[in-house]
C-alpha cells in the first residue's frame, strides 16, 4: 500500500481567493503519485473544493499587523495536538507556488532530517531560508536544525 502524501497550505485575509487553494490542490494532485491528503488552514472556506480538508487558521500570538503576514506560518510549528491532530510527514506549499514537476521527491529527500529549508535565492550567503515549499517531518511541526543553513 502506498503512503499518503500530505500537503498543507494556509489562506487568510483577502489577498488570495479560494481559486488559489483549488489550483494548488489540482497541481499537487497532478504532480504526485499515490493517494493525497490536502489540508488548508483558512479563515474562509467558501469556494474551496470539497477534496480539500479545511481547518481554521490557528491563532498566533504576534501583534498586528505582523500576525496577518507570513508569520502565521509559525503555527505549523505547533505540536500536532494543537494543530488539529495533524501528524506524519507533510509538505507545506505557499498559495502562489506553481508546480511544474513531480512533488514525490520532497517526500523521499532526507527523510531522517527533522528540518529542511531551501536557501533564499534573493539573499545569497546570508543564511536565510525560503519557506514557500517546506517539508515538515515527524509530527506536523518543524524542529530547529542541528546546523546552520548552508552547513555541510
C-alpha positions in Angstrom: 0.0 0.0 0.0 1.3 3.4 -1.0 1.9 6.0 1.7 -0.4 9.0 1.6 1.3 12.2 0.6 0.1 15.0 2.8 0.1 18.7 1.8 -0.8 21.7 3.8 -1.3 25.4 2.9 -2.7 28.5 4.5 -5.2 31.1 3.3 -6.3 34.0 5.3 -7.4 37.5 4.5 -8.4 38.7 1.0 -5.1 38.7 -0.8 -5.6 35.1 -2.2 -9.0 33.8 -3.1 -10.3 30.2 -3.0 -9.2 29.7 -6.6 -5.5 29.7 -5.4 -6.3 26.8 -3.0 -8.1 24.9 -5.7 -5.3 25.4 -8.2 -2.7 24.4 -5.7 -4.7 21.2 -4.9 -5.0 20.4 -8.6 -1.3 20.9 -9.1 -0.4 18.8 -6.0 -2.7 16.0 -7.2 -1.5 16.1 -10.7 2.2 16.0 -9.7 2.1 13.3 -7.0 1.8 9.6 -7.3 -0.5 7.6 -5.0 -3.0 8.9 -2.5 -3.0 12.6 -1.5 -4.4 14.4 1.6 -4.6 18.1 1.1 -5.3 20.4 4.1 -5.9 24.2 4.1 -5.8 26.2 7.2 -8.1 29.2 6.5 -10.3 31.8 7.9 -12.8 31.4 5.0 -13.7 28.0 3.5 -16.2 29.4 0.9 -15.4 28.3 -2.6 -12.7 25.8 -1.7 -13.3 22.4 -3.4 -14.6 19.6 -1.3 -11.5 17.4 -1.8 -9.6 19.9 0.3 -9.8 19.3 4.1 -10.2 22.7 5.7 -9.4 23.7 9.3 -9.5 27.1 11.0 -6.2 29.1 10.9 -4.5 28.6 14.3 -4.1 31.8 16.3 -0.6 33.2 16.6 0.3 35.4 19.5 2.0 38.0 17.3 0.9 41.7 17.3 -0.9 43.2 14.3 -0.1 43.9 11.5 2.6 41.2 11.6 0.1 38.5 12.5 -1.6 38.9 9.1 1.6 38.3 7.2 3.8 35.3 6.6 4.5 34.9 10.3 1.2 32.9 10.6 3.2 30.0 9.1 4.8 29.7 12.6 1.6 27.9 13.6 2.7 24.9 11.6 5.5 24.5 14.2 2.9 23.8 16.9 2.6 20.3 18.5 0.2 18.2 16.5 -2.3 18.1 19.3 -2.5 21.9 18.9 -2.8 21.7 15.1 -5.9 19.5 14.7 -4.0 16.3 15.3 -2.1 16.5 12.0 0.7 14.0 12.2 3.3 12.4 10.0 5.2 13.9 7.1 3.8 17.0 5.3 4.8 19.3 2.6 3.8 22.9 3.2 3.1 24.9 0.0 2.5 28.7 -0.3 -0.6 29.6 -2.3 1.4 31.4 -5.0 3.6 28.3 -5.8 3.5 27.0 -9.3 4.2 23.2 -9.6 5.9 22.2 -12.8 7.2 18.7 -11.9 6.9 15.8 -9.5 6.4 16.6 -5.8 7.2 13.0 -4.9 10.9 13.8 -4.3 10.1 16.0 -1.4 8.7 13.0 0.5 11.8 11.0 -0.2 14.5 13.7 0.3 16.5 13.4 3.6 13.7 11.5 5.5 15.7 11.3 8.7 16.2 15.1 8.9 13.7 17.0 11.1 14.2 20.3 9.4 14.8 21.1 5.8 14.7 24.6 4.2 16.0 25.9 0.9 18.3 28.9 0.6 16.5 32.1 -0.2 18.0 32.8 -3.6 17.1 36.6 -3.3 19.6 36.9 -0.4 22.5 34.6 -1.1 25.1 33.8 1.6 23.0 35.3 4.4 21.8 32.1 5.8 18.2 33.0 5.2 15.7 30.2 4.3 12.8 30.3 1.9 9.7 28.5 3.2 7.5 28.7 0.1 7.9 24.9 -0.1 8.7 23.4 3.3 8.9 19.7 4.2 7.7 19.0 7.7 8.8 15.7 9.0 7.6 13.8 12.1 4.6 15.5 13.7 3.3 18.4 11.7 6.0 20.6 13.1 9.5 21.5 12.2 12.3 21.3 14.8 15.3 23.7 14.7 18.1 22.4 12.6 21.2 20.9 14.2 23.4 23.0 11.9 23.0 26.5 10.4 21.5 26.9 6.9 24.3 26.4 4.4 26.1 23.9 6.7 27.6 20.8 5.2 
